[in-house]
Amino acid sequence: MTEKYAKQLEIEKLNKIIIDNIINNISAEDFINFYIHHNQKETLEHFGLRTTKQLTKVLKLFNYDFSKPKPSKFKGKAAVRSHESYL
């Protein structure tokens, strides 16, 4: 077994531990609500996830509905202001 392969196995074991920890200790509702109300980076940091692949895996395990778009934080606000708003 090469050193590179051994490191990859170690990383995969650590990733599994992180995901199992979340699944066993955090409710699906709490995790999904946090994800909906925060950005991806905040979610990764808050739950100790290391990659977006891990985040996606946890969301799938919690049966998150990917067909619904995540609500925008800027809903109801104009994306571009008119020049009049700067006067």
N, C-alpha and C positions, 0 to 999 in steps of 0.2 A: 504494500500500500504506500503510495507516494505521500509526501508531506502535504501537498496541495489538496489531495483527496481527503486526507485526515482532517484538515482545517474545514473543508466544506461540510463534512459530516458533523463536526462540532458546531458549526454555525446552524445547520439544520436542526440539531437537537435543541439548541438554545432558542431558536425561533418557535419550535413546537412547545417548549416550556412557557414562553411568553404568551402564546395564543391560548394554551390550555389554562393558564392562570387567569386570563381575561374571561374566558368562557365559564369557568367555575366560580369566579368571585364577583362578577359584575352582571347585572341583569341586562337582557337584550334591550329593554326599553331605555334604560339609563345610557347605554352605549350609543344607541341610535339617536336618541335625543341630543346627546352631546355632539355627535357627528353632524347632525342637521344644523345646529345652532353655532357651530364653530368651523373654522376652515380646516383643511386636511392636515396642515402642519401642526396646528394646536392639538388636534385629535391624536396624532402620532406621538407628540411629546407628552400629553396628559396620561396616556395609557401605556407608555413605554414601548411602543411599537417602533421598529427600526426601518421598515420599508412600506411603500404603498401596497405592495403585494400582500404583506401581512394584514394590512387594514382591510383590503378587499376580501381576504379569506375570512376574517372575523365577521365582516358584514354578511357574507354568504352563510356562515354558520348560524348567524342570528336571523336568517331569512329576510334580510333587508331587500325591499322591492326596488331594484335598479331601474325599473321602467319609469318610475316617477322621477322627474328632475328634482334635484335638490333646490329648495327655495332660495331665491336671491336675497342677499342682505340689503340690496338696494331697491327692492320692490316698491313701486309707486313713486320712485324718484327718477327724474330725468337723467339719462346717461350723460348727455352733453348739455351744458348750460348755454343759454343764449348770451350774446354779448351784452344785452340789457341788464343782466344780473350783476355785471361788474361795474355798472355806473353808479 
